[in-house]
């Protein structure tokens, strides 16, 4: 069994410095995105959320180790099947190998919460950046593409039952656990570092480019929040409209 002093000596400052240098491109993208969020907050103080960054950091720092512990515990129970499961897990957690993995994952654990908070801030600022100006046109185009009927009405005939709706809702929310589990798995992974970094960069850039740049360019309300009787006004959206992807 390793002592705390041995564990602390397993990771050097040089190793931590190297980990941050290896993630410098990822950290630069996140910091630029955070700078944009800060600029929006300075321009529109109502967007500030003092508890948001604390919640984001706390959640991420807790979720990462919890995900990895659950994945590894499941792997041990299915593949290794030791006689003393708790002792085996404890020995792995307090080992130099785990400390090296933690050092490699530290930049991701520290900066993904910053990205989460800045993403939420910019998303909340969408009505200010790009008002709901294309709702009517895009809603009309949506109906033209689907034969003059709103697509949700077509799906209602197939999935408009409580059990099916609940099943779809479960699948819809399951993606969060899948994608976050993958993110943390690769954050702690020490194999195939180039592929790992490609995923981390793709993860951040896809949210920025696809969700915030492309998605916000044609920002619309969800179909169920449209108000046909408001045609002719600036927007067909209900007062509490949310983005199509959120």
VENZI-V442817 format. One record per residue. N is the residue number from 1. RES is the residue in three letters. PHI is phi in radians with two decimals (* if undefined). Layout:
# VENZI-V442817
N_RES_PHI, N_RES_PHI
This chain:
# VENZI-V442817
1_UNK_*, 2_UNK_-1.52, 3_UNK_-1.48, 4_UNK_-0.96, 5_UNK_-1.16, 6_UNK_-1.15, 7_UNK_-1.18, 8_UNK_-1.16, 9_UNK_-1.36, 10_UNK_-1.20, 11_UNK_-1.99, 12_UNK_-1.70, 13_UNK_-1.10, 14_UNK_-1.12, 15_UNK_-1.19, 16_UNK_-1.14, 17_UNK_-1.09, 18_UNK_-1.09, 19_UNK_-1.08, 20_UNK_-1.22, 21_UNK_-1.17, 22_UNK_-1.16, 23_UNK_-1.76, 24_UNK_-1.09, 25_UNK_-1.18, 26_UNK_-1.06, 27_UNK_-1.16, 28_UNK_-1.14, 29_UNK_-1.09, 30_UNK_-1.13, 31_UNK_-1.19, 32_UNK_-1.12, 33_UNK_-1.12, 34_UNK_-1.14, 35_UNK_-1.09, 36_UNK_-1.11, 37_UNK_-1.14, 38_UNK_-1.11, 39_UNK_-1.08, 40_UNK_-1.15, 41_UNK_-1.12, 42_UNK_-1.13, 43_UNK_-1.41, 44_UNK_-2.27, 45_UNK_-1.00, 46_UNK_-1.14, 47_UNK_-1.38, 48_UNK_-1.18, 49_UNK_-2.35, 50_UNK_-1.12, 51_UNK_-1.61, 52_UNK_-1.13, 53_UNK_-1.17, 54_UNK_-1.11, 55_UNK_-1.12, 56_UNK_-1.12, 57_UNK_-1.15, 58_UNK_-1.07, 59_UNK_-1.11, 60_UNK_-1.17, 61_UNK_-1.13, 62_UNK_-1.43, 63_UNK_-1.14, 64_UNK_-0.98, 65_UNK_-1.07, 66_UNK_-1.13, 67_UNK_-1.03, 68_UNK_-1.14, 69_UNK_-1.11, 70_UNK_-1.14, 71_UNK_-1.08, 72_UNK_-1.21, 73_UNK_-1.07, 74_UNK_-1.14, 75_UNK_-1.08, 76_UNK_-1.12, 77_UNK_-1.15, 78_UNK_-1.52, 79_UNK_-1.67, 80_UNK_-1.46, 81_UNK_0.93, 82_UNK_-1.27, 83_UNK_-1.22, 84_UNK_-2.10, 85_UNK_-1.10, 86_UNK_-1.07, 87_UNK_-1.11, 88_UNK_-1.12, 89_UNK_-1.13, 90_UNK_-1.13, 91_UNK_-1.10, 92_UNK_-1.26, 93_UNK_-1.12, 94_UNK_-1.65, 95_UNK_-2.20, 96_UNK_-1.02, 97_UNK_-1.03, 98_UNK_-1.16, 99_UNK_-1.11, 100_UNK_-1.17, 101_UNK_-1.12, 102_UNK_-1.13, 103_UNK_-1.10, 104_UNK_-1.20, 105_UNK_-1.51, 106_UNK_-0.99, 107_UNK_-1.03, 108_UNK_-1.21, 109_UNK_-1.09, 110_UNK_-1.43, 111_UNK_-1.78, 112_UNK_-1.08, 113_UNK_-1.05, 114_UNK_-1.10, 115_UNK_-1.12, 116_UNK_-1.05, 117_UNK_-1.19, 118_UNK_-1.17, 119_UNK_-1.11, 120_UNK_-1.11, 121_UNK_-1.15, 122_UNK_-1.17, 123_UNK_-1.11, 124_UNK_-1.16, 125_UNK_-1.57, 126_UNK_-0.97, 127_UNK_-1.03, 128_UNK_-1.41, 129_UNK_-1.26, 130_UNK_-2.46, 131_UNK_-1.03, 132_UNK_-1.30, 133_UNK_-1.65, 134_UNK_-1.92, 135_UNK_-1.01, 136_UNK_-1.10, 137_UNK_-1.12, 138_UNK_-1.24, 139_UNK_-1.13, 140_UNK_-1.14, 141_UNK_-1.10, 142_UNK_-1.04, 143_UNK_-1.26, 144_UNK_-1.09, 145_UNK_-1.09, 146_UNK_-1.81, 147_UNK_1.26, 148_UNK_1.47, 149_UNK_-2.19, 150_UNK_-1.09, 151_UNK_-1.01, 152_UNK_-1.16, 153_UNK_-1.24, 154_UNK_-1.17, 155_UNK_-1.25, 156_UNK_-1.06, 157_UNK_-1.19, 158_UNK_-1.71, 159_UNK_-1.90, 160_UNK_-1.39, 161_UNK_-2.23, 162_UNK_-0.95, 163_UNK_-1.17, 164_UNK_-1.17, 165_UNK_-1.10, 166_UNK_-1.13, 167_UNK_-1.11, 168_UNK_-1.11, 169_UNK_-1.11, 170_UNK_-1.12, 171_UNK_-1.10, 172_UNK_-1.06, 173_UNK_-1.43, 174_UNK_-1.16, 175_UNK_-1.04, 176_UNK_-1.07, 177_UNK_-1.21, 178_UNK_-1.16, 179_UNK_-1.25, 180_UNK_-1.24, 181_UNK_-1.08, 182_UNK_-1.12, 183_UNK_-1.03, 184_UNK_-1.29, 185_UNK_-1.05, 186_UNK_-1.33, 187_UNK_-1.09, 188_UNK_-1.58, 189_UNK_-1.30, 190_UNK_-1.97, 191_UNK_-1.70, 192_UNK_0.82, 193_UNK_-1.05, 194_UNK_-1.16, 195_UNK_-1.13, 196_UNK_-1.05, 197_UNK_-1.17, 198_UNK_-1.06, 199_UNK_-1.15, 200_UNK_-1.08, 201_UNK_-1.17, 202_UNK_-1.12, 203_UNK_-1.05, 204_UNK_-1.21, 205_UNK_-1.18, 206_UNK_-1.14, 207_UNK_-1.18, 208_UNK_-1.27, 209_UNK_-1.32, 210_UNK_-1.34, 211_UNK_-1.45, 212_UNK_-1.78, 213_UNK_-1.46, 214_UNK_-1.24, 215_UNK_-1.10, 216_UNK_-1.26, 217_UNK_-1.14, 218_UNK_-2.16, 219_UNK_-1.10, 220_UNK_-2.40, 221_UNK_-1.56, 222_UNK_-1.18, 223_UNK_-0.95, 224_UNK_-1.25, 225_UNK_-1.77, 226_UNK_-1.32, 227_UNK_-2.10, 228_UNK_-1.03, 229_UNK_-1.30, 230_UNK_-1.72, 231_UNK_-0.95, 232_UNK_1.74, 233_UNK_-1.44, 234_UNK_-1.09, 235_UNK_-2.49, 236_UNK_-1.63, 237_UNK_-1.45, 238_UNK_-1.23, 239_UNK_-1.01, 240_UNK_-1.85, 241_UNK_-1.12, 242_UNK_-2.11, 243_UNK_-1.13, 244_UNK_-1.07, 245_UNK_-1.78, 246_UNK_-2.06
